[in-house]
Structures are given as structure tokens and as C-alpha cells.
Amino acid sequence: MDVDEENKTITINGEVISPGQNSLVRIGISRLPTGTLIDIPVHVFNGKKAGPTVLVQAGLHGDEINGVETLRRMLQENAFNIKKGAVIVVPILNIFGFIHFSRDVPDGKDVNRSFPGTRAGSLASRIAHTYTSEILPQVDFGIDLHTGGSQRHNFPQIRYSAEDAKSKELAEVFNAPFHFASRQINGSFRKTTFKMGIPTIVFEAGESMRFDENSIQKGMEGIQNVMGEFGMISKKGLAKQKPSIHLNHTRWIRAPRAGMFVPEVDNGKLVTKGQILGLVTDTYAKKNKKIKAPFEGYVFCINNQAVVNQGDALFHIGSLNTK
Ligand SMILES: [Zn+2]
């Protein structure tokens, strides 16, 4: 894909990282009530040669730890030893949520609904503001790692913005098992980067508070595919993968009644129209409600919650057709 080739220094928190230099910068955010400083560690890898700057981040939702492990492994393996361009790696954006096992910051606000943020706003808004002003102006492309919320397990998938053709190209380069367009949510990181002209993709893989090896592997491969495409690393060593499947139409299948939910399909699998996806039962062996696939498509999210209420989202399925 077309990119600006420009040799640049990166400045974060007043620290200047020149081409050919790497650095770990800590952006001070706030303090715990005990006075302990909370800062966001930011790894900067600035290649010798000119190229784009890619931001790779995880833990914007503090309980979505798959991405944290994905980036930790890549740092451990020196995967960001790049020849050109620059990579900014933020393994945990929402430190508060991470240490509280929570999606949000302590006042219950979601940082991913608080972008671009304000200097004197709520804690979530201040974190977003610091990030938007310190980091985003220097970024050409963004990769944001997430998992399903609560106990919803996402099969590795990329979401891009239909309004932004470059984000779709980036989704294709990343080559997760699935990719599809999804609506930009107000206050989200992705909407803010879109407004700033930074093509961004969201990688959704696994579920919160749980490691999922396949999701971690697909995340690592995808990030390497993007770095390979931009000439930052050699394409030679990259894993051979099946081409990503583009889903044109997606739909949530919800619980028809309250009860115990027993899924009967594996995540990521192709299902036929009318195929039984799972059951919602009462606890007395009296009532059994079968859940059927409304169309042929791929299951790409399954809720692992065992006890559900009517209307709970159970399966997310996507079709190759537009309807
Ligand atoms: Zn998330």
C-alpha cells in the first residue's frame, strides 16, 4: 500500500528518539490515592531508514489481556527490530483497568468512549487527551488490540472503517482469519484516529481476562504481516496463512429465553442455514429452546456465559453475502 516515506524523529514526553534509536518512555498519567505514580510505558523503535510510523497498542480496555501478552511476547522476541520506519508499542494503555481487572478506569468510565479527551476532564478523558496529544500526531497507521467483552470469545478478526479505504487495505494486509467493516463508535480511539487521518484497524481476538493461544498467535502474525508489507522486517520468515475471509453482513443471535446456554458449534466454523448452534434450557429438564443459524455463515463470536437472560447476545455470525 502507498505510504509516506519520511525520516523522522519521534518525541514523546519531551524525550527525542532519533532514527536508529529505541527507547522506553513512561508517560506519567496520575497517582493512586496512596501516591503511587501511574504511568503508561511506551516502547519506541525508530528504524534507521525512512518509513511510516505504526502504533500498536493493547489494554485500552484493561481486562482485555490477550493483546497485552501478544505485545509482551513480541517485545521478548525482539520482533520490533525494524529496518525502516518506526513502531510505537503500548502494551497496556489503561493501566488502572489492568490492575483492577476491569474494562474501565476506577470511576466506571470507558477510555475507549472518552477520545479525544480533555485536559481537565474525567480520568478516562485525561488519559485519552494525553494519548491524543502526545502520541497520535506522530502516527501514520494504528493497530488496536482488543478481545470480546465480558465472556464473549471473538474468533480472531479485524474490524475496519468502511469510510476509510486505507483501513480496509490494512485489514487485508494484517490477514486475520476474518475481517469486516464496523461502525465507528463516538468517543472511540478509532473514530478519533479516523478524524485525524490515521487509518486504524481493531483486532478482536479471544475474551477478557483469559489468554487464548490461537488469538495471541494470530495477533503476532498480523502485526508482522503489516511490518512486512511496509518493508520494516523481512517478509521471508512470515508464516504462511490462508487468506482472510471478508464478511459482508453480520448479525447477533440472541437468547430466545432465559436459562442455561449450551453452545454446540465451534467458534470460527462455517454453519449452514437452519443448523443448530446451541440450546437454551431451563434447569428442570422441561424446556429446551434450540437456536438455529438464520443464514449460512461463519460463527465468529460465542458467548461463554453459562446462565443467560432473554436477549443476551450468544453468537455473532457473518455471511459472505451482503444480506
Ligand atoms: Zn475492547
Residues whose N, C-alpha, C, O or C-beta is under 5 A from the ligand:
A	BS01	ZN	H61 E64 H146 T147
